[in-house]
Amino acid sequence: MDVDEKYGSIGKVYCPYFKEYIYFTRTGLEHLKFKSKFKARPEKDYHMRVRLLPTAVQIIGQSHTLQGKSSRRRFEHRYMHGRKETALMCVSYFEFIAIIENTRAKVVIKQIENGEKVFLSIIPDFKQKTSLEESDVL
């Protein structure tokens, strides 16, 4: 099974903290593959994050405590009246940190305005910076 199929098979995971589903959308898949719009992640980094996908699912499904939250205004793409446009919107990021099977990782969830919450990234422990504000995930 290739990565796109593996990622697509996840779909959504119920999060006890939010008491709602977290969706695994194309946004998270693109973030696993690319650092920025036209810059691919190093192959080692990409494979490490893909290998941690099951851990991300477990962290989301078992988290009852939020470890960090950040909000800022950013330009985001959205579809309005059948067209894609860019608009300045309030974006919130939520982070959950857990140790699953001796692996410590941070999962980042993204929410644009009051939309659905989506998986954005998983960061292994040794990749983490001191806070969400400094993270290169965003």
Stockholm file with secondary structure:
# STOCKHOLM 1.0

chainA/1-138         MDVDEKYGSIGKVYCPYFKEYIYFTRTGLEHLKFKSKFKARPEKDYHMRVRLLPTAVQIIGQSHTLQGKSSRRRFEHRYMHGRKETALMCVSYFEFIAIIENTRAKVVIKQIENGEKVFLSIIPDFKQKTSLEESDVL
#=GR chainA/1-138 SS CCHHHHHHTTCEEEETTTTEEEECCHHHHHHHHEEETTEECCHHHHHHHHHTHHHHHHHHHHCCSCCEEEEEEEEEEEEETTEEEEEEEEEEEEEEEEEETTEEEEEEEEEETTSCEEEEEEEEGGGCCSSGGGCTTC
#=GC SS_cons         CCHHHHHHTTCEEEETTTTEEEECCHHHHHHHHEEETTEECCHHHHHHHHHTHHHHHHHHHHCCSCCEEEEEEEEEEEEETTEEEEEEEEEEEEEEEEEETTEEEEEEEEEETTSCEEEEEEEEGGGCCSSGGGCTTC
//
